[in-house]
């Protein structure tokens, strides 16, 4: 996702657990596109992480024009057999941190009467997901939440877009223990659909003909 924004000339703030990967991306984006990147190493599964991210950004006097909430974790298996901590982490990352960052950044956007927010949901938001129940339920929250605040923030010239991709060939799919990704979409195509949908101010973006 970050690559398409860098390619289009946006300076970036990247947040993730693995700082070494973020620094590699920072160097790549500067060399390839001439854009500047701020790296913030945080684990959004930690309860205070999202607020700490916001506070670090404020200390740097950076205005966030576009917020992209695309951090996500999930686990595949029987609900009662998956470790409870993993369920709590899924909720923390996919729901709590997303909500906190959106709330904090949206307040600043309202003051400026300008901004765009992209929240990554899933086609899984539209149905229950046996064997990946908490993840699908979390994505249902993201979709509902995004559509609701889309209406609330519209008078302030702020758009909110929910991205609902289907299976995508990403590291997340491997880590979650999902099965066959043979028919999964190329993440570059998903990112492109997300970017143009966000720029057009679409409420919901569902990439891929087979997912609609």
QUIPE-V122745 format. One record per residue. N is the residue number from 1. RES is the residue in one letter. SS is DSSP state (alpha for helix, beta for strand, coil for the rest). PHI is phi in degrees with one decimal (* if undefined). Layout:
n=N res=RES ss=SS phi=PHI
n=N res=RES ss=SS phi=PHI
This chain:
n=1 res=X ss=coil phi=*
n=2 res=X ss=alpha phi=-63.4
n=3 res=X ss=alpha phi=-62.4
n=4 res=X ss=alpha phi=-69.1
n=5 res=X ss=alpha phi=-72.4
n=6 res=X ss=alpha phi=-62.7
n=7 res=X ss=alpha phi=-60.5
n=8 res=X ss=coil phi=-94.2
n=9 res=X ss=coil phi=89.5
n=10 res=X ss=coil phi=-87.4
n=11 res=X ss=coil phi=-71.6
n=12 res=X ss=beta phi=-126.0
n=13 res=X ss=beta phi=-119.6
n=14 res=X ss=beta phi=-108.9
n=15 res=X ss=beta phi=-124.9
n=16 res=X ss=beta phi=-167.1
n=17 res=X ss=coil phi=-76.5
n=18 res=X ss=coil phi=-97.6
n=19 res=X ss=alpha phi=-64.3
n=20 res=X ss=alpha phi=-62.3
n=21 res=X ss=alpha phi=-68.2
n=22 res=X ss=alpha phi=-62.5
n=23 res=X ss=alpha phi=-67.4
n=24 res=X ss=alpha phi=-63.7
n=25 res=X ss=alpha phi=-66.0
n=26 res=X ss=alpha phi=-57.7
n=27 res=X ss=alpha phi=-64.7
n=28 res=X ss=alpha phi=-62.2
n=29 res=X ss=alpha phi=-67.8
n=30 res=X ss=alpha phi=-68.3
n=31 res=X ss=alpha phi=-70.2
n=32 res=X ss=alpha phi=-84.2
n=33 res=X ss=alpha phi=-124.6
n=34 res=X ss=coil phi=71.3
n=35 res=X ss=coil phi=-102.6
n=36 res=X ss=coil phi=-97.9
n=37 res=X ss=beta phi=-128.7
n=38 res=X ss=beta phi=-98.3
n=39 res=X ss=beta phi=-105.4
n=40 res=X ss=beta phi=-126.0
n=41 res=X ss=beta phi=-89.2
n=42 res=X ss=coil phi=-148.1
n=43 res=X ss=coil phi=-102.4
n=44 res=X ss=coil phi=-70.7
n=45 res=X ss=coil phi=-79.7
n=46 res=X ss=coil phi=-86.1
n=47 res=X ss=coil phi=-55.0
n=48 res=X ss=coil phi=-94.8
n=49 res=X ss=alpha phi=-63.2
n=50 res=X ss=alpha phi=-64.0
n=51 res=X ss=alpha phi=-67.1
n=52 res=X ss=alpha phi=-64.3
n=53 res=X ss=alpha phi=-59.8
n=54 res=X ss=alpha phi=-59.9
n=55 res=X ss=alpha phi=-65.0
n=56 res=X ss=alpha phi=-64.6
n=57 res=X ss=alpha phi=-64.8
n=58 res=X ss=alpha phi=-63.3
n=59 res=X ss=alpha phi=-62.9
n=60 res=X ss=coil phi=-85.9
n=61 res=X ss=coil phi=55.9
n=62 res=X ss=coil phi=-103.0
n=63 res=X ss=coil phi=-90.0
n=64 res=X ss=coil phi=-88.8
n=65 res=X ss=coil phi=-83.9
n=66 res=X ss=beta phi=-132.3
n=67 res=X ss=beta phi=-107.3
n=68 res=X ss=beta phi=-119.7
n=69 res=X ss=beta phi=-98.9
n=70 res=X ss=coil phi=-123.9
n=71 res=X ss=coil phi=-69.3
n=72 res=X ss=coil phi=-159.8
n=73 res=X ss=coil phi=-137.7
n=74 res=X ss=coil phi=-166.8
n=75 res=X ss=coil phi=-136.6
n=76 res=X ss=coil phi=-100.3
n=77 res=X ss=coil phi=146.6
n=78 res=X ss=coil phi=-69.3
n=79 res=X ss=coil phi=-51.4
n=80 res=X ss=coil phi=-77.7
n=81 res=X ss=coil phi=-100.2
n=82 res=X ss=coil phi=-73.7
n=83 res=X ss=coil phi=-55.7
n=84 res=X ss=alpha phi=-58.1
n=85 res=X ss=alpha phi=-58.1
n=86 res=X ss=alpha phi=-67.2
n=87 res=X ss=alpha phi=-63.6
n=88 res=X ss=alpha phi=-63.5
n=89 res=X ss=alpha phi=-63.3
n=90 res=X ss=alpha phi=-60.4
n=91 res=X ss=alpha phi=-67.6
n=92 res=X ss=alpha phi=-61.2
n=93 res=X ss=alpha phi=-74.1
n=94 res=X ss=alpha phi=-79.6
n=95 res=X ss=alpha phi=-116.6
n=96 res=X ss=alpha phi=-65.7
n=97 res=X ss=alpha phi=-63.5
n=98 res=X ss=alpha phi=-59.8
n=99 res=X ss=alpha phi=-66.2
n=100 res=X ss=alpha phi=-63.4
n=101 res=X ss=alpha phi=-63.6
n=102 res=X ss=alpha phi=-62.8
n=103 res=X ss=alpha phi=-62.5
n=104 res=X ss=alpha phi=-67.3
n=105 res=X ss=alpha phi=-71.8
n=106 res=X ss=alpha phi=-61.2
n=107 res=X ss=alpha phi=-60.0
n=108 res=X ss=alpha phi=-67.8
n=109 res=X ss=alpha phi=-64.1
n=110 res=X ss=alpha phi=-61.0
n=111 res=X ss=alpha phi=-62.9
n=112 res=X ss=alpha phi=-89.2
n=113 res=X ss=coil phi=54.7
n=114 res=X ss=coil phi=-167.1
n=115 res=X ss=beta phi=157.8
n=116 res=X ss=beta phi=-135.4
n=117 res=X ss=beta phi=-128.4
n=118 res=X ss=beta phi=-119.7
n=119 res=X ss=beta phi=-109.2
n=120 res=X ss=beta phi=-87.7
n=121 res=X ss=coil phi=-102.1
n=122 res=X ss=coil phi=-174.6
n=123 res=X ss=alpha phi=-63.3
n=124 res=X ss=alpha phi=-64.2
n=125 res=X ss=alpha phi=-67.6
n=126 res=X ss=alpha phi=-92.6
n=127 res=X ss=coil phi=-155.1
n=128 res=X ss=coil phi=-68.5
n=129 res=X ss=coil phi=-128.2
n=130 res=X ss=coil phi=-54.7
n=131 res=X ss=coil phi=77.0
n=132 res=X ss=coil phi=-148.0
n=133 res=X ss=alpha phi=-60.8
n=134 res=X ss=alpha phi=-68.7
n=135 res=X ss=alpha phi=-63.2
n=136 res=X ss=alpha phi=-62.4
n=137 res=X ss=alpha phi=-63.4
n=138 res=X ss=alpha phi=-64.0
n=139 res=X ss=alpha phi=-70.9
n=140 res=X ss=alpha phi=-63.3
n=141 res=X ss=alpha phi=-61.0
n=142 res=X ss=alpha phi=-58.8
n=143 res=X ss=alpha phi=-64.5
n=144 res=X ss=alpha phi=-62.1
n=145 res=X ss=alpha phi=-59.5
n=146 res=X ss=alpha phi=-64.8
n=147 res=X ss=alpha phi=-65.8
n=148 res=X ss=alpha phi=-68.7
n=149 res=X ss=alpha phi=-73.8
n=150 res=X ss=alpha phi=-56.7
n=151 res=X ss=alpha phi=-68.1
n=152 res=X ss=alpha phi=-66.2
n=153 res=X ss=alpha phi=-92.4
n=154 res=X ss=alpha phi=-55.2
n=155 res=X ss=coil phi=-62.1
n=156 res=X ss=coil phi=-101.4
n=157 res=X ss=coil phi=63.2
n=158 res=X ss=beta phi=-116.5
n=159 res=X ss=beta phi=-101.7
n=160 res=X ss=beta phi=-127.0
n=161 res=X ss=beta phi=-119.9
n=162 res=X ss=beta phi=-100.9
n=163 res=X ss=beta phi=-93.4
n=164 res=X ss=coil phi=-121.6
n=165 res=X ss=coil phi=-78.1
n=166 res=X ss=coil phi=-88.4
n=167 res=X ss=coil phi=-58.7
n=168 res=X ss=beta phi=-132.8
n=169 res=X ss=coil phi=-77.7
n=170 res=X ss=coil phi=-127.0
n=171 res=X ss=alpha phi=-63.9
n=172 res=X ss=alpha phi=-58.6
n=173 res=X ss=alpha phi=-59.4
n=174 res=X ss=alpha phi=-69.2
n=175 res=X ss=alpha phi=-67.9
n=176 res=X ss=coil phi=-75.9
n=177 res=X ss=coil phi=83.3
n=178 res=X ss=coil phi=-68.4
n=179 res=X ss=coil phi=-81.1
n=180 res=X ss=coil phi=-67.8
n=181 res=X ss=coil phi=-106.5
n=182 res=X ss=coil phi=-57.2
n=183 res=X ss=coil phi=-97.2
n=184 res=X ss=coil phi=-70.4
n=185 res=X ss=beta phi=-78.0
n=186 res=X ss=coil phi=-67.6
n=187 res=X ss=alpha phi=-59.1
n=188 res=X ss=alpha phi=-65.8
n=189 res=X ss=alpha phi=-69.6
n=190 res=X ss=alpha phi=-64.1
n=191 res=X ss=alpha phi=-62.9
n=192 res=X ss=alpha phi=-64.2
n=193 res=X ss=alpha phi=-62.7
n=194 res=X ss=alpha phi=-63.9
n=195 res=X ss=alpha phi=-61.4
n=196 res=X ss=alpha phi=-70.7
n=197 res=X ss=alpha phi=-65.0
n=198 res=X ss=alpha phi=-63.5
n=199 res=X ss=alpha phi=-64.2
n=200 res=X ss=coil phi=-84.0
n=201 res=X ss=coil phi=75.5
n=202 res=X ss=coil phi=-68.0
n=203 res=X ss=coil phi=-73.1
n=204 res=X ss=beta phi=-135.6
n=205 res=X ss=beta phi=-123.0
n=206 res=X ss=coil phi=-119.0
n=207 res=X ss=coil phi=-71.6
n=208 res=X ss=coil phi=90.0
n=209 res=X ss=alpha phi=-60.9
n=210 res=X ss=alpha phi=-69.4
n=211 res=X ss=alpha phi=-88.9
n=212 res=X ss=coil phi=-97.4
